[in-house]
């Protein structure tokens, strides 16, 4: 009887030991699985938060649309080197000596800028606009902006490749209360007709490309123009009671003109879709 009891105790202890070992392994496995899941979740989040670099050249194009043979100008970005030299007036510089040195190089700086070709890239829906489908005539109209601005050390410069005039843009929020309206360079858009007779094909094109169109504008530098709009402004005086003084500001002549403009010597406008791979319309020189 004692022998049987001993055997029972040995078997029971072995079973308990085996159960404890299995429980420990299960705990370890759960911990490892949880750690793996957390690592995978972190890796997924990091990937989502990481921005992919934009392609420098989406598609290889021939001149005048090739990035490698023309200097890109970003709308509302910095002007390429030397644009200031195309205009009369003071040269840029942080000191009188630097201004004098730049002025002495004006001619060669201007010639170097004129010797280059330039390219502007525009995108839908604001810069490349697809009109509603004209069913009676079976066509779309595509309008490409005719001007962009860039900025140098002396201020803004407009570049235009379509008919352009200086005038009131008519969109100033303070226009109703303003004594004068600031002129701006207003350029006509470049118009393209795209004929598609089938209503089904037209709907498909509209749905796919209304926000996917892009344009490249290639050009050289033509003549320049400066718009001035001189207005005489009255002096304003204001009494500061705390200081017991009267402060005066303003007065004299102010220029409300559109400023500097470079007329582009247009080489071509190319409108495309599918990340610039598929040409839709083109206008040469």
Secondary structure, 3 states (H helix, E strand, C coil): CHHHHHHHHHHHHHHHHHHHHHHHHHHHHHHHHHHHHHHHHHHHHHHHHCCCCCCCCCCCCCCCCCHHHCEEECCCEECCCCHHHHCCCCCCCCCHHHHHHHHHCHHHHHHHHHCCCEEEEEECCCCEEECCCECCCCEEEEEECCEEEEEECCEEEEEECCCEEEEECCCCCCHHHCCCCCEEEEECCEEEEEECCCHHHHHHHHHHHCCCCEEEEEEEEEEEEEECCEEEEEEEEEEECCCCEEEEEEEEEEECCCEEEEEEEEEEEEEEECCCCEEEEEEEC
